[in-house]
Amino acid sequence: MPKLYFKYGAMNSSKSANALMVKFNYEEQGYRVALLKPSVDNRDGANLVKSRIGLEERCYVIDSQVNLLDWFHQHPEYQVWIIDEAQFLTPEQVEQLKDLAVDQIPILCFGLKTDFQTHLFPASKRLFELADSLSEIKSVCRCGRKAEVNARIRNGKIVRDGEQILIGGNESYLGMCYKCWRDENFTVKNA
C-alpha cells in the first residue's frame, strides 16, 4: 500500500546515504525508482545526490514551479519515488506528494526537520502534518548527546542570523545537541 514517508535528521546523519541505500534495495527487488531533489540543492552538482561516505547517483532535479502530479504523469514508468533534501520542496509540492502516495506510489522523502535557528522548514512542517510515517535518522553531537540542531558555522563561530537557506556541507554546518548549540560549546576542527 503506498504511503508518504518522511525520514529526517540533523546535518551529517547520513540522510543522503540512506536515500541511496533504500533506492538500491527497491531496485534489487525489481522496482523502477525515481530519484529526485529540489533545484535549490546545487552543492554536489545540479543532477547528483551524493553522500559524505562516497555513494552518489544521478537524479532528476525539480524546481519550485514543478507540479509533481504532472511530473508523475510524464514519467509513469516509476513505481517508487525517493526525494533527497525534501525540506527544500514547497508545501504545495508536499501536498501533491501526499495525493500521489494515497492513490499511486510510495514516496520516501529524506531531509532536515529544522534550519540553523531551530525553525521548521515550510516543507518539513507540511511533511510532519501529512506523512503516513515519520522516522528520525539519528546522529551524535561531539559531546555524545543526540544531534538535533543544524548549527551554521562561520569563522569558527555559531551564526544565529541570516537567510533560512544557505547551501553548504561540513564547511558551513555542524550537527549538535541543543545544549552545546545553546551554550556555544564546540570547537571546529582545523579552525
Secondary structure, 3 states (H helix, E strand, C coil): CCCEEEEECCCCCCHHHHHHHHHHHHHHCCCCEEEEEECCCCCCCCCEEECCCCCEEECEEECCCCCHHHHHHHCCCCCEEEECCHHHCCHHHHHHHHHHHHHCCCEEEEECCECCCCCECHHHHHHHHHCCEEEECCCECCCCCECCEEEEEECCEEECCCCCCCCCCCCCEEEECHHHHHHCCCCCCCC
